[in-house]
Amino acid sequence: MHIPPFLYDLPLTDEQYKNLYTWMIFLAAFTLLFVIIYLAIGEEREETET
């Protein structure tokens, strides 16, 4: 497995890498959920305005 050069400065263990990927997935899911809620609220506001 080839490791990108910028990761050489980060002495992470396999456990820390797993935690990092878990946080990335969690953050992506939270962002997606936030966007869906934001769009739903936006549509409701448009319906109440007209």
C-alpha positions in Angstrom: 0.0 0.0 0.0 1.5 3.3 -1.1 1.3 6.1 1.5 1.0 9.7 0.4 4.1 11.8 1.4 2.1 14.2 3.6 1.0 11.3 5.8 4.6 10.5 6.8 4.5 13.4 9.2 1.5 11.9 11.0 2.5 8.9 13.1 -1.0 7.4 13.3 -1.7 3.8 14.3 -4.2 1.6 12.5 -6.7 2.4 15.3 -6.4 6.1 14.8 -6.8 5.7 11.0 -10.0 3.8 11.7 -11.2 6.6 14.0 -10.3 9.1 11.3 -12.3 7.3 8.6 -15.2 6.9 11.0 -15.3 10.7 11.7 -15.0 11.4 8.0 -18.0 9.2 7.2 -20.0 10.6 10.2 -19.2 14.2 9.1 -20.3 13.4 5.5 -23.5 11.8 6.7 -24.3 14.7 9.0 -23.6 17.2 6.2 -25.9 15.3 3.8 -28.7 15.1 6.4 -28.3 18.9 7.2 -28.6 19.7 3.4 -31.8 17.6 3.1 -33.4 19.2 6.1 -32.4 22.7 4.8 -33.9 22.0 1.4 -37.1 20.6 3.1 -37.4 23.8 5.2 -36.7 25.9 2.2 -39.5 24.3 0.2 -41.9 24.7 3.1 -41.1 28.4 3.3 -41.7 28.9 -0.4 -45.1 27.2 -0.1 -46.1 29.5 2.8 -45.0 32.6 1.0 -47.3 32.0 -2.0 
